[in-house]
Amino acid sequence: MGLDMYLDARRYVSNFGNDTGLHNKLNELTTSLGYTMEAKEITFRAMYWRKANQIHKWFVDNVQNGVDDCGHYPVSSDQLQQLLIIVNSLLEEKNAEMASSKLPPQSGFFFGNEDINDYYWDDLESTKEGLEKMFAQIGDNYEFDWTVTYHSSW
């Protein structure tokens, strides 16, 4: 029980152009599993957090329009770049007062610790690493080939 958070990257797979080989392999796999439906997209788990309530609060405030309902919300590249800028600036300073202003912890039902401590900074480090890896893999095709969504469960 507690706050689990997910950033998923979904990619449409076409049966034309550069995707033809991947499309065919994906559909061979689905056929071998006994499915007769055509596979058209692949979903990757780009990031997972556990009880990183400061990151969750940022998504609720900046992506979900303040609604904390465990729904699935699309996240733009610009939004994730904004989060990465905040995380990087906080990791440079490691100042608790600045952290509580820019990325404050949030209380909630089993949302975890609300202190700005080593766990807080570890969550920021893993967020930085995960976002940088995701951007490196997706590249310039973020909004063209990919749909990225955030959702939580608590």
C-alpha positions as CSV (number, residue, x, y, z in Angstrom):
1,M,0.0,0.0,0.0
2,G,1.2,3.5,-0.7
3,L,1.9,5.9,-3.5
4,D,3.2,4.3,-6.7
5,M,3.9,6.5,-9.7
6,Y,4.4,5.7,-13.3
7,L,5.6,7.4,-16.4
8,D,4.7,5.4,-19.5
9,A,5.9,6.0,-23.1
10,R,3.6,4.6,-25.8
11,R,4.8,4.3,-29.4
12,Y,2.6,3.7,-32.4
13,V,4.0,1.0,-34.6
14,S,3.2,1.3,-38.3
15,N,3.3,-1.4,-40.9
16,F,4.9,1.1,-43.4
17,G,8.3,2.5,-43.7
18,N,11.0,2.1,-41.1
19,D,8.5,0.4,-38.7
20,T,7.6,-2.5,-41.0
21,G,10.1,-5.0,-39.5
22,L,9.1,-4.1,-35.9
23,H,5.5,-4.3,-36.8
24,N,5.9,-7.7,-38.3
25,K,7.9,-9.1,-35.3
26,L,5.4,-7.7,-32.9
27,N,2.5,-9.3,-34.7
28,E,4.4,-12.6,-35.0
29,L,4.8,-12.5,-31.2
30,T,1.1,-11.8,-30.6
31,T,0.1,-14.6,-33.0
32,S,2.4,-17.1,-31.2
33,L,0.7,-16.1,-27.9
34,G,-2.6,-17.0,-29.5
35,Y,-3.9,-13.5,-30.2
36,T,-5.6,-12.7,-33.5
37,M,-5.7,-9.0,-33.0
38,E,-3.1,-6.8,-34.8
39,A,-0.6,-5.1,-32.4
40,K,-0.4,-1.3,-33.2
41,E,1.6,0.1,-30.3
42,I,4.1,-0.8,-27.7
43,T,4.1,0.7,-24.1
44,F,7.3,1.1,-22.2
45,R,7.6,1.9,-18.5
46,A,9.8,5.0,-18.7
47,M,9.9,5.6,-15.0
48,Y,8.6,4.2,-11.7
49,W,8.7,6.0,-8.4
50,R,7.6,4.8,-4.9
51,K,6.4,7.4,-2.5
52,A,8.2,10.3,-4.2
53,N,5.5,12.6,-3.0
54,Q,7.3,15.8,-4.1
55,I,7.4,14.5,-7.7
56,H,3.8,13.4,-7.5
57,K,2.7,16.8,-6.2
58,W,4.5,18.4,-9.2
59,F,2.6,16.2,-11.6
60,V,-0.7,16.9,-9.9
61,D,-0.1,20.7,-9.9
62,N,1.4,21.0,-13.4
63,V,-0.1,18.2,-15.5
64,Q,-3.4,17.1,-13.7
65,N,-4.8,20.6,-13.1
66,G,-4.8,20.0,-9.4
67,V,-6.9,16.8,-9.6
68,D,-5.4,13.9,-7.7
69,D,-7.5,11.0,-9.0
70,C,-5.0,8.3,-10.1
71,G,-6.0,9.0,-13.7
72,H,-3.8,8.7,-16.8
73,Y,-2.6,12.2,-18.0
74,P,-0.6,13.0,-21.1
75,V,2.7,14.8,-20.4
76,S,4.3,17.0,-23.0
77,S,8.1,17.2,-23.6
78,D,8.0,20.8,-22.4
79,Q,6.4,19.8,-19.1
80,L,9.1,17.1,-18.4
81,Q,11.8,19.5,-19.4
82,Q,10.4,22.0,-16.9
83,L,10.5,19.3,-14.2
84,L,14.1,18.3,-15.1
85,I,15.2,22.0,-14.9
86,I,13.7,22.2,-11.4
87,V,15.3,18.9,-10.3
88,N,18.7,19.9,-11.7
89,S,18.6,23.3,-9.9
90,L,17.7,21.7,-6.6
91,L,20.4,19.1,-6.9
92,E,23.0,21.8,-7.6
93,E,22.2,23.6,-4.4
94,K,20.8,20.9,-2.1
95,N,19.1,23.6,-0.1
96,A,16.1,22.4,2.0
97,E,14.5,25.9,2.0
98,M,14.7,26.1,-1.8
99,A,13.4,22.6,-2.1
100,S,10.4,23.2,0.0
101,S,9.6,26.2,-2.2
102,K,10.2,24.7,-5.7
103,L,9.3,21.0,-5.1
104,P,7.6,20.7,-1.7
105,P,6.7,17.3,-0.3
106,Q,3.0,16.4,-0.1
107,S,1.2,14.5,2.6
108,G,-1.3,11.9,1.8
109,F,-2.5,8.4,2.5
110,F,0.7,6.4,2.8
111,F,2.5,8.9,0.6
112,G,5.8,8.4,2.5
113,N,8.1,10.8,4.4
114,E,7.5,14.5,4.2
115,D,11.0,15.5,5.3
116,I,13.6,16.9,3.0
117,N,16.2,14.3,3.7
118,D,18.4,11.8,1.9
119,Y,15.4,10.0,0.5
120,Y,14.1,13.3,-0.9
121,W,17.4,13.9,-2.7
122,D,17.6,10.3,-3.9
123,D,14.2,10.7,-5.5
124,L,15.5,13.7,-7.3
125,E,18.6,11.9,-8.5
126,S,16.6,9.0,-9.8
127,T,14.1,11.4,-11.5
128,K,17.0,13.2,-13.2
129,E,18.6,10.0,-14.4
130,G,15.3,8.5,-15.6
131,L,14.2,11.6,-17.5
132,E,17.6,12.0,-19.1
133,K,17.6,8.4,-20.3
134,M,14.0,8.7,-21.6
135,F,14.8,11.9,-23.6
136,A,18.0,10.2,-25.0
137,Q,16.0,7.2,-26.2
138,I,13.0,9.1,-27.6
139,G,15.1,11.9,-29.1
140,D,13.4,14.5,-31.3
141,N,10.4,12.4,-32.0
142,Y,8.7,12.9,-28.6
143,E,5.4,14.3,-29.7
144,F,5.4,12.8,-33.2
145,D,6.0,9.1,-32.5
146,W,5.4,8.9,-28.7
147,T,2.6,9.5,-26.2
148,V,3.9,9.9,-22.6
149,T,1.5,9.6,-19.7
150,Y,1.7,9.9,-15.9
151,H,-0.5,8.0,-13.5
152,S,-0.4,7.1,-9.8
153,S,-1.9,4.6,-7.6
154,W,-2.5,4.9,-3.8
